[in-house]
Amino acid sequence: MEDLGYNDIFETNAAKLKSESDGFLTARVIAEHRGSYRVKNEKGEYLARVTGKRMFQASSREDYPVVGDFVTITDLDGEHVTIHNILPRKTLIKRKHGDKSRDIEKSETQIIAANVDEAFVVESLDRDFSLNRFERYFVILNDGGVKPAIVLNKIDLISKEELDSKMADIKERFSGIEVIPTSSVSEEGLEELRKHIHKGKTYCFLGSSGVGKSSLINTLLGQDKIKTKDISLDSGRGKHTTTSREMYFLDNGGIVIDNPGMREVGMTDSDAGISDIFDEIIDLAKGCKFADCTHVSEPGCQVLAALNSGKLDAEKYSNYINLKKEALHYESTEREKKEKERSFGKFMKTAKRQLKERKG
């Protein structure tokens, strides 16, 4: 199980569930396909489904297993197993799924992966590069307790001067976050990426469609386990084919998770993540005249003063305001959803009581 990333933390978590898990085996979720799972332990791989009881008790997507979870299982026939419990998670990556509509049903949280030690945020240098998008990923990663790193892919498509300029922009905006320039075509930077991945640790590749996540993992694996399409002649970009999340195991003992490309990285309840990434703005805000300053138009706002003087980067400020608005929007829709669920619960309770009284 150590080869699957299992360690003392999860052993302790398993002990907490001992009364509920006597006689059960432990396995890790290595793939998810529309409600069914593939799990693995020291005995082998199995197809898995959650119990009806767990489905009935689930109140949100977080109550279901995701890739990276350690779960307790019972063996059915040597090929199929049933998932009973999810061990408490060490880390969790999630985002708001859907558009920015006020429709509560479109504001569901999408769980990306669990128990990830470090995430590689991949952007390609042909036309995908965006500092603001990096920032969005860093917020959800910090909020989930996952260390971020940057992979700048397709460096073979730009000049050394352009690459140096991009690297300088990143280091100015994100000091302290490691940057690994790579190319699946020329294999530049692949050895550095391999050295970054350690035995027993779990790494997640995140990024938009076509940035080359699957190609990078294929190169690390030394074989084409993940299908990728040819380069588009119109855009010059690789066509993304990953449609589900899956875990792969490298020869050096490292564990990597491939993810479908994400068009949007919506904010959830990410206040802590935002504070960590925008610590410069948070420090400035301590000097604002009003404790509830929104840093948009209030007098005595130190954030606006720093922006107007050029001390604070305008693009960084704009991204901060946008992310805060999204986080607040998510929080308000979640409150509405919970209120709706509470009202329905009260209705059901009253209906059952009235039905019982009529039968009496």
C-alpha positions, -999 to +999 in steps of 0.1 A: +000+000+000+030+023+005+034+022-033-001+037-036+008+066-014-006+051+018+013+063+049+009+069+087-016+097+081-040+074+064-033+046+088-044+070+116-075+080+096-083+043+090-082+037+128-108+064+133-132+043+111-123+010+127-157+004+143-173+010+109-147-009+089-141-042+107-135-069+081-131-044+053-101-040+030-085-006+021-079+005-015-072+037-034-094+051-061-073+052-093-100+061-119-135+074-121-160+068-149-195+082-146-205+068-113-183+037-113-147+035-101-115+015-104-097+009-071-064-007-064-046-023-034-018-047-028-039-076-040-049-061-074-073-038-092-111-040-091-142-023-106-162-007-078-195+010-069-206+028-037-232+012-015-268+022-018-267+034+018-238+058+011-256+071-019-288+077+002-268+095+029-248+117+006-257+153+008-232+167-017-206+156-043-179+156-016-196+126+000-187+105-030-153+090-037-129+108-062-096+098-077-070+098-050-093+088-022-085+059+001-116+038+007-128+007+026-141-021+004-156-056+004-148-081-023-177-094-042-163-119-068-126-112-072-132-086-099-159-063-084-160-046-050-183-024-030-171+009-015-183+015+020-164+044+035-140+072+025-110+077+048-107+113+059-089+133+032-055+149+037-061+174+008-089+182-016-090+201-049-123+215-059-138+242-081-172+257-090-186+237-119-208+255-145-214+291-155-218+322-134-256+320-135-277+326-104-292+292-110-283+273-079-283+240-097-255+253-120-233+263-090-224+227-080-189+221-067-168+198-088-143+177-069-111+172-089-089+150-068-081+140-032-049+134-012-027+152-037+007+164-024+015+188-052-002+200-084+014+210-116-005+238-133+003+234-170+000+262-195+013+261-231+033+289-245+018+290-280-015+308-270-027+296-236-004+317-214-022+338-187-009+350-153-045+355-141-053+318-149-023+307-129-036+328-100-071+311-102-055+277-099-033+287-070-063+299-051-082+266-053-049+247-046-041+268-015-076+264-003-074+226-006-040+224+011-021+214-021+013+228-030+013+244-065+041+244-091+041+257-127+049+238-159+054+259-189+049+235-218+056+237-256+087+258-251+099+245-285+073+268-301+088+301-289+123+317-289+146+318-260+141+355-256+103+350-254+107+323-229+130+344-207+104+372-208+076+349-197+097+335-169+105+370-157+068+379-157+060+348-136+088+353-111+078+389-106+041+380-100+046+347-082+078+346-062+085+314-044+065+291-068+087+267-088+086+270-126+095+241-149+098+248-187+091+217-207+085+203-242+071+169-250+085+173-286+121+181-278+119+165-243+135+197-228+129+200-191+115+164-188+144+152-167+139+182-143+102+173-141+111+137-133+134+147-105+106+168-090+084+137-086+092+116-056+083+080-046+051+076-027+039+112-034+009+121-055+009+148-082-020+162-102-017+178-137-041+207-141-047+229-171-069+238-201-075+214-230-047+210-254-018+223-232-001+189-233-008+174-199-014+138-212+016+140-235+038+150-206+026+121-185+031+097-215+067+109-217+072+104-180+057+069-182+078+060-212+048+047-231+016+060-247-009+049-220-030+080-225-045+086-259-038+120-275-049+133-309-027+148-336-018+185-336-046+206-351-034+222-384-057+252-377-046+261-342-012+243-339-024+228-306-028+193-295-064+181-293-074+169-259-090+135-255-089+128-217-125+125-206-121+111-171-096+113-142-071+086-139-040+078-118-007+065-132+023+050-115+059+060-126+089+037-125+105+059-098+075+053-075+058+087-081+021+088-086+004+112-111-032+121-119-043+132-154-074+154-156-097+165-184-090+201-195-109+228-177-123+258-196-131+277-164-117+276-129-146+289-108-142+299-072-158+280-043-156+290-007-120+300-012-114+329+012-084+312+028-069+304-006-074+340-018-058+354+013-027+332+009-022+341-028-030+378-024-011+383+008+002+417-004-033+430-008-044+415+025-015+432+043-025+466+027-061+461+037-051+461+074-045+498+071-079+506+054-102+531+072-131+507+073-129+471+085-153+459+059-137+478+030-143+462-004-113+480-019-134+493-048-144+529-040-142+536-002-123+566+011-092+558+032-086+525+013-049+516+014-053+490-014-066+517-038-039+541-027-012+515-035-029+509-069-031+546-078+006+551-068+017+521-089+029+501-059+003+475-066+001+457-099-032+467-117-037+433-133-032+415-099-057+439-082-083+433-110-080+396-107-083+397-069-115+417-071-130+393-097-120+362-076-135+377-044-168+385-062-169+349-075-162+335-040-189+357-025-214+347-053-207+310-046-212+315-008-245+332-014-258+305-038-247+278-013-267+296+015-297+297-008-293+260-016-290+250+021-320+271+029-340+254+002-329+220+016-338+230+051-373+241+039-378+208+021-367+189+052-392+208+074-419+201+048-411+163+048-410+162+086-444+179+088-459+157+060-447+125+078-462+137+111-495+146+095-496+112+077-490+094+110-517+114+127-542+105+100-533+068+102-538+071+140 
